[in-house]
Amino acid sequence: MSNAAHLDNCQFISTKLQTTLQPFFHEIEIASGHPSTAIPLSLTPEQLALTAAFYTPNLPRKIVIPSSDFSDISTFLEQVRLWTSFRNANEKWHIISDSLTEQEQEGIVHTETSNAYRHLLTQTPNHHFIISPGALDTPLPDPDSYMNNHISFTIGETSKLQDIVTRLVDRGYTRHTTSLEQASFRVRGESIDIHPPTTQHHFTVTLHGSTLEK
């Protein structure tokens, strides 16, 4: 099959799915006009995965709470991610099924769960969430205190080298000039080697001027 034929086939499937899902989208639009913050939908896991991926409201994020009889919420997440990639959409889906551990809250350990909470608390656009019913009873951390305990870097962000050094020192990291040990860092030109307190390896942040390059 040629690339053009492949693209046409994908477009046909996408259009077909949009048409098939339109009744569910209509149900959501009707429900969203009511004051309730939650919109109940009677869908199978497969239908809900498609709806979550293809429904594109003018909102910065989507939150899906599957019913308690979902047997495997991780498989459901992969289905949503698969259909989202099929749309070639610039969207990220996260799962929240557990509360944060003390180490995660303090920023000592970075996990998929802590990453999901970070995007939820900072309301990062185009980051969406699947939250298990059991996690609804877990109180969210205070956004300001939680983010103050974490250091995150994004390629392309603007930051001065000295500002990064200050952030590390404020969070208990020790500056070294030669060898590295846990909970320490060293500066090499426009690069900073950072060794987190709970890992055996370090990572490097490189700036180009005031822009984080890698």
Secondary structure as UniProt FT lines:
FT   HELIX           3..31
FT   TURN            32..33
FT   HELIX           45..54
FT   STRAND          63..64
FT   TURN            68..69
FT   HELIX           73..86
FT   TURN            87..88
FT   STRAND          92..96
FT   HELIX           102..105
FT   TURN            106..107
FT   HELIX           112..122
FT   TURN            125..126
FT   STRAND          127..131
FT   HELIX           133..137
FT   HELIX           143..148
FT   TURN            155..156
FT   HELIX           161..170
FT   TURN            171..172
FT   STRAND          174..175
FT   TURN            182..183
FT   STRAND          184..188
FT   TURN            189..190
FT   STRAND          191..195
FT   TURN            197..198
FT   STRAND          203..208
FT   TURN            209..210
FT   STRAND          211..212
//
